[in-house]
Amino acid sequence: MRGLRTNYINGVGCQQSVESSSSSLFHLNAVPSFLQVMRGGGSGVGSGGGSPLLPSSGVGGRRAPLKFRQTKFRAFPSWTLSFFLFVLLLLFVVAGQRRRLPRYETSPPPSGSGYTVLINTWKRNDLLKQSVSHYSSCDGVESIHIVWSEPDRPSDSLRESLRQAAQQNSKNCDGAVDLKFDLNEADSLNNRFRDIKDLKTDAVFSIDDDVLFPCASMDLAFSVWQSAPTAMVGFVPRMHWLDNEMRNRDREYYKYGGWWSVWWTGTYSMVLSKAAFFHKKYLDLYTNHMPESIRQYVTKYRNCEDIAMSFLSANATGAPPIWVKGRIFEIGSSGISSLGGHSQRRTHCLNLFAKIYGEMPLVATNMKVVDSRHSWFW
């Protein structure tokens, strides 16, 4: 029988040619099942049945050529693309509205008792007023203690203005946030960790007077601290590492790493007490049980009290601190960290304190807490 030649569309949309003869018509069974006969009998040739792929008789008894339905790849209708773009735009709008929702809807106050804000200040009353006004508006704050180390006592007008600021901004259901001054005779950075006998909360948030954090970030960090109350939980990470080039036979040598070191390595071993939660028991440990030589160094050189607290916490727990992601607003001028030689002085503190402790208690980690409710990538 004369050979047949026909075209079909294969599975990948390419047009190919099929050569067949009377002795190999059954090889058409290899054609994919989605190919359909366009014309001819529904069940075979004439009335005799047979293969559905055989061509039916045409005019003059000639076989009609095989014709198969071609697979068509149609473009998406325009309304489908419009609908997709509309849904995408809607998602962005909802996400934006979610970020602008009132704080009490997105970040409910943590359950249980609140915390005490411990503000360290020095002759910056305008910044102190901003700090008191802001932190008294946070739901979790039960009291604010101001660490006062100036030679002159706070004036009555300052006390009254701070009291009014706390009263006007407080969202505490039990009344205004309790505001107290912790007066110190001597000027020392150790004063910020002096033991306070009348603290009503276990949680203490240590903060400088020139730094502000959103209340939502405070709530998140406080909830993290509640899950690990012996750890230091803070917003400003720092690190240390072993310097093999400087080590000697007697002991290890460590170097201090600032923010860029943390950013580059993704590792930290301290959170600075300029913005950190810790248990109130560490105030007693710092004042009454930490080696006196460390407190003397802090007083003499006016530096490294935050490193001393990190050593104290790590030595007590054997665990690393916890870094919480949060937005920081610095409302004051640059501090001692911007002065030349700052990193070298901090490195000296690390090695001196490690020598006093007899070992390096700091524990490094790369864990970071992020509020997934407000982050696209976390």
Stockholm file with secondary structure:
# STOCKHOLM 1.0

chainA/1-378         MRGLRTNYINGVGCQQSVESSSSSLFHLNAVPSFLQVMRGGGSGVGSGGGSPLLPSSGVGGRRAPLKFRQTKFRAFPSWTLSFFLFVLLLLFVVAGQRRRLPRYETSPPPSGSGYTVLINTWKRNDLLKQSVSHYSSCDGVESIHIVWSEPDRPSDSLRESLRQAAQQNSKNCDGAVDLKFDLNEADSLNNRFRDIKDLKTDAVFSIDDDVLFPCASMDLAFSVWQSAPTAMVGFVPRMHWLDNEMRNRDREYYKYGGWWSVWWTGTYSMVLSKAAFFHKKYLDLYTNHMPESIRQYVTKYRNCEDIAMSFLSANATGAPPIWVKGRIFEIGSSGISSLGGHSQRRTHCLNLFAKIYGEMPLVATNMKVVDSRHSWFW
#=GR chainA/1-378 SS CCCEEEEEECTTSCEEEEEECTTSGGGGGGSCTTCCBSSSCSSSSTTSCCCTTSCCBCGGGCBCCCCBCCCCCCCCCHHHHHHHHHHHHHHHHHHHHHHTSCHHHHSCCCSSCCEEEEEEESSCHHHHHHHHHHHTTSTTEEEEEEEECCSSCCCHHHHHHHHHHHHHHCCCTTSSCEEEEEECSSCCGGGGGCCCTTCCCSEEEEEETTEECCHHHHHHHHHHHHHSTTSCEESCEEEEEECTTTCCSSSCCEEEECHHHHHHHCCBSEECTTEEEEETHHHHHHHHTSCHHHHHHHHHHTCCHHHHHHHHHHHHHSSCCEEECCCCEECSCCCGGGSTTHHHHHHHHHHHHHHHHTSCCCCCBCCEECCGGGCSCC
#=GC SS_cons         CCCEEEEEECTTSCEEEEEECTTSGGGGGGSCTTCCBSSSCSSSSTTSCCCTTSCCBCGGGCBCCCCBCCCCCCCCCHHHHHHHHHHHHHHHHHHHHHHTSCHHHHSCCCSSCCEEEEEEESSCHHHHHHHHHHHTTSTTEEEEEEEECCSSCCCHHHHHHHHHHHHHHCCCTTSSCEEEEEECSSCCGGGGGCCCTTCCCSEEEEEETTEECCHHHHHHHHHHHHHSTTSCEESCEEEEEECTTTCCSSSCCEEEECHHHHHHHCCBSEECTTEEEEETHHHHHHHHTSCHHHHHHHHHHTCCHHHHHHHHHHHHHSSCCEEECCCCEECSCCCGGGSTTHHHHHHHHHHHHHHHHTSCCCCCBCCEECCGGGCSCC
//
